[in-house]
Amino acid sequence: MLIKNINLIDGTGREVQSNVDVHIQDDEFVAIGTNINVEDNDVIDGQGKYLLPGMIDSHVHIMEEMRPLAQKLATPFSYTFYQAIDNLKRTVKCGVTTVRDALGADQGIKEAVQDGLILGPRMQVSINALTITGGHGDKLTKSGIVMPSFLEDYPGLPNGICDGVEEVRKKVRQMLQAGADVIKVHATGGVTSPTDHPDYTQFSVEELKVMVQEAQFRDNRKVMAHAQGLQGVKNCIEAGIHSIEHGIYLDDEAIEGMKAKNMFLVPTLLAPVSVIEFADELGMSETSIQKSKDVIDAHTTSFNKAVKAGVKIAMGTDAGVFKHGTNLRELELMVEHGMTPMQAIVASTQTSAECLGYQDYLGTVEINKKADFIMVDNNPLDNIGLLKHPDNIQIVGIGGKVVKDIR
């Protein structure tokens, strides 16, 4: 494939390159320059449009899309898998070509995408999240009734509840056995859980260190931590966790600790905003709505401080807590709360690829990188909000194959 006459935003932070041709062969970018002429190629005339790397969402829940309790109870178990096919398709159509699934997607979903049975982004999966008894992820409510979730436990998705070092060690091994590329832990309470608070600390430093150790035994795999409260974040820093998800309450000490250990922040600014905006449609509880309202100011303040301090920030949304296919609204929120448009694009491409360990072959439009790309009419550096509308994403390519073209 030869893409001619485009304006290139390559994901590295370099300025826009004008009137560029991009040659793709065997699923990689093989030449980038001017007046490239190669015979026997499919040619796309970019007509001065803007080419960017495919976006990478570092925190999604592909198997989930929040819905009212009555709908959950009326939904057959297998229906969720078929719904996931649509979730994956909407994710790709909005310009996201790689995701890290933060709980819910199993090895079968990942392999179905890899084998081309269904259309979806490249996937890194965590299978299920480790959580303590009574913590974020424990579905037992105050009434004693277990809250039905989007997907109940089954052999491909082991239950994540564990307490104490040895239970934690075994649970990590079970997730790896089930196909986890990354280990997910709930290191604090959360906004959507029924019996805890985002500031509550879960797991000891010793338990967290065991997760890191066991993950490293398997080809140096990483641990991602749902960590909203400050002490939980600090425990994760001490334990050597790879990425902090959400990071609602951060102080200067935590930020400096993250920088010193080269950790990533995946802020998911869109999650509490969407919980509030679409509360009725999503069937959110009054408790979750109120907790979302309570955390928004602290969340954006922490994000702004992290940006100014130079913490590595990878784009993530928590899609599934809200509608899939609206992921790139996250970039607009990142700009609203302290990033430049170019910083938001780099966070969503190059830095997210690094967070997932894919920096050698994904995240930028450079020679020998996989040819994942999107094309839009206008310059997102002038209006980052244009990316949030899937209809503005005219072309999406994954591995050099065009999977969306609405020119």
Residue, then its C-alpha position, 0 to 999 in steps of 0.5 A: m500500500l502507498i499512502k500519498n500526499i498526507n500530513l503526518i503526525d507520527g506519534t513521537g512528538r515531532e512537528v507535523q510533516s507535510n506532503v508526505d508519502v508512506h509506503i507499507q509492505d508486509d504489515e509494516f511501514v517501510a518508507i516515509g518521505t516525498n515522491i515515493n513511487v512503487e509499482d503494483n501497490d494499492v494507492i490511497d491519495g491522502q489529499g492533504k489529510y492527517l495521518l496518525p498512528g493507531m490509538i492505544d487505549s491502555h485500560v478497557h473492559i471489552m466484555e462489559e458495558m454497564r447496564p441496569l440491573a434488570q437487564k443484567l438479570a435478563t441477559p443469558f450468559s453467552y450473550t455477553f460474548y456476542q455483545a463483545i464482538d460489537n464492542l470490539k468493532r466499535t473500538v476499532k471504528c473509533g480509531v483505537t487499534t490496540v487495547r489493554d483489557a483490564l478485566g473480563a476478556d479471556q484468552g478465547i476473545k484475544e485469539a478470535v481477534q488474532d485469527g481474524l474470526i472477529l474484527g478487533p484491536r490488538m489485545q493485551v489481556s489481564i483475565n480477571a483482577l485480584t481483589i481482597t474479600g470485601g474489596h473492589g471486585d467483591k460482588l457481595t452487597k450489604s443485603g448479602i446478595v451477590m451483585p450480578s456482574f457483566l460476566e460471572d466466573y467460569p474456567g477461562l475467567p477464574n475468580g480474583i478474590c484472595d487474601g494473604v501472601e500464599e493465596v495471592r501467589k496462587k491466584v497470580r499463577q491461575m491468571l497466568q495459567a488462564g492466559a494473562d499477559v498482564i496481572k491486574v490488581h485492585a489496590t484500593g476501593g473504587v467508585t462503582s463497588p458497593t461496599d468500599h470507597p476509592d480511598y480505602t487501601q487493599f492488599s499489603v505491600e508484601e502481597l503486592k510484591v508477591m504479585v510483581q515477583e510472580a509476574q516477573f517469573r513469566d517473561n518479565r510480565k507486569v502488574m497494573a494496579h487500580a489505585q485511587g486512594l493515596q496510601g494504596v498508590k504509595n503501597c504500589i510504588e513501594a512494591g514495584i507495580h508497573s502502572i497506576e490506573h486512575g490515580i485519583y488522589l496523588d500528592d507530591e511524594a507519590i508523584e516523585g515516587m512514580k517518576a523515580k521508579n519510571m512508573f506509568l499513570v493511566p488516568t481514565l479521566l473519562a470514567p467518572v465523567s461518563v458515570i455522571e452523564f449517563a447514570d440513568e442509561l448505565g443503571m448506575s447506583e446512587t452511591s456510584i454517582q455520588k462517589s463519582k461527583d466526589v472524586i472529579d476535582a481531586h482526579t483532575t488536580s492529580f492529573n494536572k500535577a502529574v503532567k507538570a511533574g513529567v510523570k509518564i502518562a498513557m492514555g486509558t479510558d475504562a471503556g465498558v464502564f461507559k459506551h465503547g466507541t467513545n474512547l477518544r474523548e479522553l484526549e479532549l479531557m487530557v488537554e482540558h486538564g493540562m496537556t497540550p494536544m501533541q502531548a495527548i496524542v503522544a500519550s495515546t500512541q508512543t507512551s501507551a505502546e511503551c506502557l504495554g511493552y510494545q514500543d519496539y513495533l507499535g505506537t509511532v509511524e516509523i520505518n519497521k513499525k507495524a502499520d497501524f494508523i488512522m486518517v482524519d480530514n483536519n488537524p487534531l492539533d488545532n482541535i483535539g476534540l475532533l477525534k472523539h467523533p468516530d465519523n471523523i476517523q475516516i480510515v483505520g488500518i491495522g497491520g497495513k490492512v484497511v478495516k474502516d474507510i468512509r471517505 
